[in-house]
Amino acid sequence: MKDSDSMEITERIRRITEMESRYDRIRLTLHAAGVCPGRLDSVRGDIQALSAYYEGSLWRKDFEADEAGLLPPDLKRGVLSEDGVYDLLSDYAELNDRLPESVQKEE
């Protein structure tokens, strides 16, 4: 393996780990938002970052690297679940749309 390949895998793991953390924060916040809708505002930046990742080319490249067996087997990778990310973003949008305007913030 070339140094550039190793650096690419390291960067890929860092990115997946970061997005996985964002995914988890959003998921937990959506669960709690039923009790306290104002908490949604705390994950707007995570939503924007996760959405940009998922809709951009990096998610697909990371997904393909995982399919090719290039990632460590013990890497937490729920964020690479196509349905999981789509469903999470959809749930956020649906919940946000149901909130009164006084709770919603400009994105």
OpenMM code with the backbone's topology and positions (N, CA, C; nanometers):
from openmm import Vec3, app, unit

residues = "MET LYS ASP SER ASP SER MET GLU ILE THR GLU ARG ILE ARG ARG ILE THR GLU MET GLU SER ARG TYR ASP ARG ILE ARG LEU THR LEU HIS ALA ALA GLY VAL CYS PRO GLY ARG LEU ASP SER VAL ARG GLY ASP ILE GLN ALA LEU SER ALA TYR TYR GLU GLY SER LEU TRP ARG LYS ASP PHE GLU ALA ASP GLU ALA GLY LEU LEU PRO PRO ASP LEU LYS ARG GLY VAL LEU SER GLU ASP GLY VAL TYR ASP LEU LEU SER ASP TYR ALA GLU LEU ASN ASP ARG LEU PRO GLU SER VAL GLN LYS GLU GLU".split()
positions = [
    Vec3(0.0842, -0.1179, 0.0000),
    Vec3(0.0000, 0.0000, 0.0000),
    Vec3(0.0885, 0.1239, 0.0000),
    Vec3(0.0591, 0.2157, -0.0899),
    Vec3(0.1348, 0.3402, -0.0980),
    Vec3(0.0956, 0.4327, 0.0166),
    Vec3(0.1860, 0.5264, 0.0506),
    Vec3(0.1569, 0.6243, 0.1551),
    Vec3(0.0308, 0.7029, 0.1236),
    Vec3(0.0115, 0.7372, -0.0036),
    Vec3(-0.1074, 0.8144, -0.0414),
    Vec3(-0.2346, 0.7318, -0.0190),
    Vec3(-0.2273, 0.6014, -0.0428),
    Vec3(-0.3422, 0.5142, -0.0170),
    Vec3(-0.3722, 0.5086, 0.1326),
    Vec3(-0.2671, 0.4982, 0.2128),
    Vec3(-0.2826, 0.4940, 0.3575),
    Vec3(-0.3428, 0.6250, 0.4095),
    Vec3(-0.2958, 0.7378, 0.3563),
    Vec3(-0.3490, 0.8683, 0.3961),
    Vec3(-0.4955, 0.8801, 0.3550),
    Vec3(-0.5306, 0.8286, 0.2382),
    Vec3(-0.6693, 0.8346, 0.1915),
    Vec3(-0.7601, 0.7527, 0.2833),
    Vec3(-0.7166, 0.6339, 0.3212),
    Vec3(-0.7959, 0.5499, 0.4116),
    Vec3(-0.8093, 0.6170, 0.5479),
    Vec3(-0.7011, 0.6749, 0.5970),
    Vec3(-0.7042, 0.7450, 0.7259),
    Vec3(-0.8041, 0.8600, 0.7210),
    Vec3(-0.8016, 0.9378, 0.6145),
    Vec3(-0.8957, 1.0494, 0.5987),
    Vec3(-1.0384, 0.9974, 0.5871),
    Vec3(-1.0573, 0.8898, 0.5157),
    Vec3(-1.1895, 0.8299, 0.4986),
    Vec3(-1.2445, 0.7842, 0.6354),
    Vec3(-1.1608, 0.7192, 0.7151),
    Vec3(-1.2020, 0.6743, 0.8481),
    Vec3(-1.2372, 0.7937, 0.9366),
    Vec3(-1.1560, 0.8987, 0.9317),
    Vec3(-1.1838, 1.0196, 1.0099),
    Vec3(-1.3188, 1.0787, 0.9710),
    Vec3(-1.3446, 1.0873, 0.8413),
    Vec3(-1.4698, 1.1463, 0.7907),
    Vec3(-1.5903, 1.0598, 0.8320),
    Vec3(-1.5788, 0.9296, 0.8156),
    Vec3(-1.6894, 0.8401, 0.8519),
    Vec3(-1.7165, 0.8496, 1.0018),
    Vec3(-1.6112, 0.8535, 1.0824),
    Vec3(-1.6261, 0.8649, 1.2275),
    Vec3(-1.6952, 0.9958, 1.2648),
    Vec3(-1.6552, 1.1047, 1.2001),
    Vec3(-1.7191, 1.2344, 1.2262),
    Vec3(-1.8669, 1.2309, 1.1878),
    Vec3(-1.8981, 1.1787, 1.0713),
    Vec3(-2.0368, 1.1737, 1.0257),
    Vec3(-2.1195, 1.0778, 1.1103),
    Vec3(-2.0570, 0.9716, 1.1571),
    Vec3(-2.1247, 0.8772, 1.2463),
    Vec3(-2.1633, 0.9474, 1.3762),
    Vec3(-2.0746, 1.0308, 1.4291),
    Vec3(-2.1049, 1.1069, 1.5511),
    Vec3(-2.2200, 1.2032, 1.5273),
    Vec3(-2.2186, 1.2703, 1.4133),
    Vec3(-2.3288, 1.3621, 1.3788),
    Vec3(-2.4603, 1.2846, 1.3666),
    Vec3(-2.4547, 1.1709, 1.2991),
    Vec3(-2.5724, 1.0854, 1.2816),
    Vec3(-2.6310, 1.0478, 1.4175),
    Vec3(-2.5456, 1.0043, 1.5094),
    Vec3(-2.5907, 0.9643, 1.6428),
    Vec3(-2.6511, 1.0812, 1.7197),
    Vec3(-2.5875, 1.1993, 1.7125),
    Vec3(-2.6408, 1.3178, 1.7818),
    Vec3(-2.7795, 1.3535, 1.7280),
    Vec3(-2.7936, 1.3502, 1.5970),
    Vec3(-2.9225, 1.3836, 1.5363),
    Vec3(-3.0283, 1.2831, 1.5807),
    Vec3(-2.9953, 1.1562, 1.5741),
    Vec3(-3.0902, 1.0504, 1.6113),
    Vec3(-3.1372, 1.0672, 1.7554),
    Vec3(-3.0441, 1.0908, 1.8469),
    Vec3(-3.0800, 1.1095, 1.9878),
    Vec3(-3.1627, 1.2355, 2.0090),
    Vec3(-3.1286, 1.3402, 1.9371),
    Vec3(-3.2013, 1.4659, 1.9502),
    Vec3(-3.3427, 1.4533, 1.8943),
    Vec3(-3.3589, 1.3833, 1.7832),
    Vec3(-3.4933, 1.3631, 1.7287),
    Vec3(-3.5803, 1.2868, 1.8275),
    Vec3(-3.5215, 1.1898, 1.8940),
    Vec3(-3.5957, 1.1141, 1.9942),
    Vec3(-3.6402, 1.2062, 2.1082),
    Vec3(-3.5519, 1.2940, 2.1520),
    Vec3(-3.5821, 1.3851, 2.2619),
    Vec3(-3.6710, 1.5013, 2.2175),
    Vec3(-3.6760, 1.5300, 2.0892),
    Vec3(-3.7527, 1.6451, 2.0401),
    Vec3(-3.9022, 1.6291, 2.0641),
    Vec3(-3.9479, 1.5056, 2.0801),
    Vec3(-4.0883, 1.4861, 2.1134),
    Vec3(-4.1222, 1.5468, 2.2482),
    Vec3(-4.0246, 1.5549, 2.3355),
    Vec3(-4.0421, 1.6130, 2.4676),
    Vec3(-4.0090, 1.7614, 2.4657),
    Vec3(-3.9052, 1.7969, 2.3938),
    Vec3(-3.8562, 1.9356, 2.3906),
    Vec3(-3.8218, 1.9751, 2.2468),
    Vec3(-3.9195, 2.0204, 2.1681),
    Vec3(-3.8955, 2.0520, 2.0265),
    Vec3(-3.7843, 2.1545, 2.0031),
    Vec3(-3.7600, 2.2411, 2.0976),
    Vec3(-3.6562, 2.3416, 2.0819),
    Vec3(-3.5169, 2.2833, 2.0679),
    Vec3(-3.5003, 2.1572, 2.1047),
    Vec3(-3.3691, 2.0926, 2.0946),
    Vec3(-3.3267, 2.0697, 1.9502),
    Vec3(-3.4208, 2.0725, 1.8563),
    Vec3(-3.3853, 2.0516, 1.7159),
    Vec3(-3.2833, 2.1533, 1.6679),
    Vec3(-3.2919, 2.2742, 1.7209),
    Vec3(-3.1994, 2.3794, 1.6786),
    Vec3(-3.0541, 2.3415, 1.7069),
    Vec3(-3.0320, 2.2580, 1.8074),
    Vec3(-2.8948, 2.2219, 1.8458),
    Vec3(-2.8259, 2.1313, 1.7441),
    Vec3(-2.9013, 2.0717, 1.6521),
    Vec3(-2.8399, 1.9812, 1.5546),
    Vec3(-2.8522, 2.0317, 1.4101),
    Vec3(-2.8908, 2.1548, 1.3920),
    Vec3(-2.9047, 2.2073, 1.2551),
    Vec3(-2.7725, 2.1999, 1.1785),
    Vec3(-2.6627, 2.2321, 1.2440),
    Vec3(-2.5315, 2.2227, 1.1788),
    Vec3(-2.4973, 2.0790, 1.1429),
    Vec3(-2.5319, 1.9857, 1.2314),
    Vec3(-2.5100, 1.8436, 1.2027),
    Vec3(-2.5957, 1.7989, 1.0846),
    Vec3(-2.7197, 1.8451, 1.0804),
    Vec3(-2.8097, 1.8111, 0.9697),
    Vec3(-2.7517, 1.8607, 0.8381),
    Vec3(-2.7068, 1.9856, 0.8371),
    Vec3(-2.6510, 2.0428, 0.7144),
    Vec3(-2.5269, 1.9660, 0.6692),
    Vec3(-2.4386, 1.9338, 0.7634),
    Vec3(-2.3150, 1.8612, 0.7293),
    Vec3(-2.3459, 1.7196, 0.6814),
    Vec3(-2.4353, 1.6501, 0.7503),
    Vec3(-2.4694, 1.5137, 0.7109),
    Vec3(-2.5409, 1.5116, 0.5761),
    Vec3(-2.6285, 1.6059, 0.5548),
    Vec3(-2.6992, 1.6148, 0.4277),
    Vec3(-2.6024, 1.6413, 0.3123),
    Vec3(-2.5098, 1.7340, 0.3309),
    Vec3(-2.4107, 1.7646, 0.2271),
    Vec3(-2.3231, 1.6424, 0.1984),
    Vec3(-2.2855, 1.5709, 0.3022),
    Vec3(-2.2046, 1.4493, 0.2867),
    Vec3(-2.2819, 1.3436, 0.2085),
    Vec3(-2.4046, 1.3200, 0.2480),
    Vec3(-2.4867, 1.2157, 0.1871),
    Vec3(-2.5206, 1.2482, 0.0408),
    Vec3(-2.5476, 1.3748, 0.0128),
    Vec3(-2.5861, 1.4148, -0.1225),
    Vec3(-2.4664, 1.4390, -0.2138),
    Vec3(-2.3477, 1.4491, -0.1568),
    Vec3(-2.2266, 1.4728, -0.2356),
    Vec3(-2.1602, 1.3432, -0.2777),
    Vec3(-2.0439, 1.3564, -0.3362),
    Vec3(-1.9734, 1.2391, -0.3874),
    Vec3(-1.8979, 1.1615, -0.2789),
    Vec3(-1.8676, 1.2236, -0.1655),
    Vec3(-1.7879, 1.1563, -0.0633),
    Vec3(-1.8608, 1.0382, -0.0004),
    Vec3(-1.9912, 1.0518, 0.0225),
    Vec3(-2.0654, 0.9400, 0.0807),
    Vec3(-2.0558, 0.8188, -0.0116),
    Vec3(-2.0771, 0.8389, -0.1393),
    Vec3(-2.0737, 0.7282, -0.2362),
    Vec3(-1.9348, 0.6641, -0.2381),
    Vec3(-1.8303, 0.7462, -0.2357),
    Vec3(-1.6938, 0.6924, -0.2361),
    Vec3(-1.6657, 0.6123, -0.1089),
    Vec3(-1.7121, 0.6634, 0.0056),
    Vec3(-1.6932, 0.5909, 0.1315),
    Vec3(-1.7727, 0.4603, 0.1301),
    Vec3(-1.8943, 0.4656, 0.0778),
    Vec3(-1.9775, 0.3462, 0.0666),
    Vec3(-1.9087, 0.2404, -0.0204),
    Vec3(-1.8559, 0.2830, -0.1340),
    Vec3(-1.7878, 0.1907, -0.2253),
    Vec3(-1.6606, 0.1334, -0.1624),
    Vec3(-1.5881, 0.2152, -0.0860),
    Vec3(-1.4691, 0.1659, -0.0161),
    Vec3(-1.5081, 0.0596, 0.0858),
    Vec3(-1.6193, 0.0802, 0.1533),
    Vec3(-1.6678, -0.0188, 0.2485),
    Vec3(-1.7057, -0.1480, 0.1762),
    Vec3(-1.7767, -0.1364, 0.0676),
    Vec3(-1.8170, -0.2536, -0.0110),
    Vec3(-1.6949, -0.3304, -0.0631),
    Vec3(-1.5863, -0.2586, -0.0909),
    Vec3(-1.4636, -0.3210, -0.1420),
    Vec3(-1.3771, -0.3793, -0.0301),
    Vec3(-1.4207, -0.3634, 0.0947),
    Vec3(-1.3452, -0.4187, 0.2071),
    Vec3(-1.2231, -0.3368, 0.2458),
    Vec3(-1.2231, -0.2079, 0.2122),
    Vec3(-1.1075, -0.1232, 0.2403),
    Vec3(-1.1101, -0.0596, 0.3794),
    Vec3(-1.2194, -0.0772, 0.4512),
    Vec3(-1.2319, -0.0165, 0.5834),
    Vec3(-1.2153, -0.1233, 0.6910),
    Vec3(-1.1658, -0.0822, 0.8080),
    Vec3(-1.1479, -0.1787, 0.9176),
    Vec3(-1.2825, -0.2407, 0.9569),
    Vec3(-1.2842, -0.3694, 0.9854),
    Vec3(-1.4099, -0.4360, 1.0188),
    Vec3(-1.4761, -0.3847, 1.1467),
    Vec3(-1.3965, -0.3265, 1.2377),
    Vec3(-1.4526, -0.2788, 1.3637),
    Vec3(-1.4964, -0.1318, 1.3587),
    Vec3(-1.4899, -0.0692, 1.2420),
    Vec3(-1.5306, 0.0716, 1.2269),
    Vec3(-1.6824, 0.0811, 1.2324),
    Vec3(-1.7333, 0.1651, 1.3201),
    Vec3(-1.8773, 0.1894, 1.3258),
    Vec3(-1.9154, 0.2633, 1.1976),
    Vec3(-2.0120, 0.2101, 1.1237),
    Vec3(-2.0402, 0.2636, 0.9904),
    Vec3(-2.1888, 0.2718, 0.9581),
    Vec3(-2.2715, 0.2937, 1.0582),
    Vec3(-2.4151, 0.3080, 1.0340),
    Vec3(-2.4472, 0.4203, 0.9371),
    Vec3(-2.3617, 0.5203, 0.9337),
    Vec3(-2.3827, 0.6345, 0.8450),
    Vec3(-2.3711, 0.5937, 0.6978),
    Vec3(-2.3146, 0.4780, 0.6718),
    Vec3(-2.3040, 0.4308, 0.5338),
    Vec3(-2.4273, 0.3505, 0.4916),
    Vec3(-2.5243, 0.3405, 0.5806),
    Vec3(-2.6511, 0.2771, 0.5472),
    Vec3(-2.7339, 0.3784, 0.4689),
    Vec3(-2.7532, 0.3515, 0.3429),
    Vec3(-2.8261, 0.4441, 0.2568),
    Vec3(-2.9641, 0.4760, 0.3128),
    Vec3(-3.0379, 0.3741, 0.3511),
    Vec3(-3.1721, 0.3964, 0.4041),
    Vec3(-3.1682, 0.4675, 0.5388),
    Vec3(-3.0694, 0.4350, 0.6216),
    Vec3(-3.0605, 0.4959, 0.7538),
    Vec3(-3.0449, 0.6466, 0.7483),
    Vec3(-2.9543, 0.6956, 0.6655),
    Vec3(-2.9313, 0.8401, 0.6545),
    Vec3(-3.0526, 0.9081, 0.5914),
    Vec3(-3.1041, 0.8495, 0.4838),
    Vec3(-3.2210, 0.9065, 0.4174),
    Vec3(-3.3383, 0.9164, 0.5151),
    Vec3(-3.3648, 0.8084, 0.5884),
    Vec3(-3.4751, 0.8079, 0.6837),
    Vec3(-3.4544, 0.9107, 0.7947),
    Vec3(-3.3321, 0.9223, 0.8450),
    Vec3(-3.3031, 1.0187, 0.9508),
    Vec3(-3.3264, 1.1614, 0.9024),
    Vec3(-3.2769, 1.1942, 0.7837),
    Vec3(-3.2970, 1.3287, 0.7286),
    Vec3(-3.4448, 1.3556, 0.7024),
    Vec3(-3.5168, 1.2538, 0.6562),
    Vec3(-3.6613, 1.2678, 0.6325),
    Vec3(-3.7371, 1.2887, 0.7634),
    Vec3(-3.6999, 1.2123, 0.8660),
    Vec3(-3.7644, 1.2277, 0.9970),
    Vec3(-3.7420, 1.3671, 1.0524),
    Vec3(-3.6202, 1.4179, 1.0375),
    Vec3(-3.5900, 1.5533, 1.0842),
    Vec3(-3.6773, 1.6551, 1.0108),
    Vec3(-3.6824, 1.6439, 0.8779),
    Vec3(-3.7606, 1.7397, 0.7982),
    Vec3(-3.9077, 1.7334, 0.8368),
    Vec3(-3.9593, 1.6138, 0.8558),
    Vec3(-4.1004, 1.5979, 0.8924),
    Vec3(-4.1295, 1.6595, 1.0288),
    Vec3(-4.0445, 1.6313, 1.1259),
    Vec3(-4.0641, 1.6865, 1.2595),
    Vec3(-4.0504, 1.8382, 1.2573),
    Vec3(-3.9531, 1.8878, 1.1867),
    Vec3(-3.9312, 2.0318, 1.1786),
    Vec3(-4.0508, 2.1009, 1.1128),
    Vec3(-4.1080, 2.0379, 1.0106),
    Vec3(-4.2236, 2.0957, 0.9419),
    Vec3(-4.3473, 2.1011, 1.0310),
    Vec3(-4.3567, 2.0110, 1.1272),
    Vec3(-4.4725, 2.0071, 1.2160),
    Vec3(-4.4621, 2.1057, 1.3324),
    Vec3(-4.3442, 2.1616, 1.3536),
    Vec3(-4.3263, 2.2535, 1.4659),
    Vec3(-4.3892, 2.3884, 1.4356),
    Vec3(-4.4390, 2.4539, 1.5379),
    Vec3(-4.4879, 2.5899, 1.5172),
    Vec3(-4.3729, 2.6803, 1.4726),
    Vec3(-4.4054, 2.7810, 1.3943),
    Vec3(-4.3013, 2.8720, 1.3434),
    Vec3(-4.2231, 2.9370, 1.4563),
    Vec3(-4.2831, 2.9535, 1.5712),
    Vec3(-4.2131, 3.0174, 1.6832),
    Vec3(-4.0978, 2.9309, 1.7338),
    Vec3(-4.1005, 2.8004, 1.7048),
    Vec3(-3.9936, 2.7109, 1.7493),
    Vec3(-3.8897, 2.6938, 1.6384),
    Vec3(-3.9331, 2.7036, 1.5125),
    Vec3(-3.8409, 2.6859, 1.4003),
    Vec3(-3.7478, 2.8046, 1.3889),
    Vec3(-3.6292, 2.7783, 1.3386),
    Vec3(-3.5300, 2.8826, 1.3154),
    Vec3(-3.4954, 2.8835, 1.1683),
    Vec3(-3.4504, 2.9962, 1.1195),
    Vec3(-3.4006, 3.0047, 0.9819),
    Vec3(-3.2774, 2.9194, 0.9687),
    Vec3(-3.2667, 2.8436, 0.8609),
    Vec3(-3.1479, 2.7603, 0.8395),
    Vec3(-3.0489, 2.8309, 0.7537),
] * unit.nanometer
topology = app.Topology()
chain = topology.addChain("A")
for resn in residues:
    res = topology.addResidue(resn, chain)
    for name in ("N", "CA", "C"):
        topology.addAtom(name, app.Element.getBySymbol(name[0]), res)
